[in-house]
Amino acid sequence: MEEVDHLIDRVLAGQEAESELGRVRAYRLCVRYAEEQLSTSHVCNLFLLRAAERLGQSPMAVPVVHNRVPLPEGARLCFYYHEEEGPVLVGNADGLSYVSNLCRELALSPLPGENIVLDAQYEPFVGDSEGLTIYCESEDWFDAAEQGNEDALVAQWEAEIEGRIMTHEEIVAVQFAGPLQSSVALSPRKIYRVLELTPWEGRKDIQRKWFRNETERVRVLELIDDDGAHTHLGVDLDDPDVTFFYPWHLDQFTGLDSSTAP
């Protein structure tokens, strides 16, 4: 890890990383370096994960194993589930050699959780095949699996990653991709300042933008609508038709900071 930190220091030499916008730009620089210089190195995704940790960004990954293992022209595979035999993987010599080489390279990864994704829609799969994802995990994962706690281990890892990223409490503005209910005076593609964000708590007195039945990720936004009135709207944080803005987004506009957001 010390060598990876030294490499990150070299890549980011002279880069401003005090502001959120600076950290975003710094991580993009790391991603570009990884894609151009480390795309076939086993250290690549460890580098990207460590840089994400240091800069408080969502980690990205490069398909290093796929980059290291060429797909033979004649490779053919079919992966399916048989009621009596269970999961079945069928391949010709080139196909099985390809999977073997992928697994051999994956085993050399220094990053627990590194994986390769074989999409059923692409070669070498043929026929009515399922896709296949193969992980290389640490002993911690297998110890947790033996105890039936692997889901808790994954949840802990995801929480650590999400904890490094901006939280929903820091949302300062919102934009909707399409029109809302006619009773809500909010226009699509217009950015609205979020005056307050509060829990949903099953409130029945306000409008809700429908996305799914679950309400765990629904929050109430207080906005100034197109009529200049204060309005409240329930929005799911995972709704793909809603774009949330954080302070660093607004810092990108000339002469505009979070104190003068729309």
Helices and strands as residue ranges (DSSP letters): H 2-11, H 20-37, H 44-55, H 64-68, E 77-82, E 86-91, H 93-106, E 114-118, E 132-136, H 139-146, H 150-164, G 168-170, E 173-176, E 191-193, E 196-199, E 207-208, E 218-224, E 230-236, E 242-245, H 247-251, G 258-260
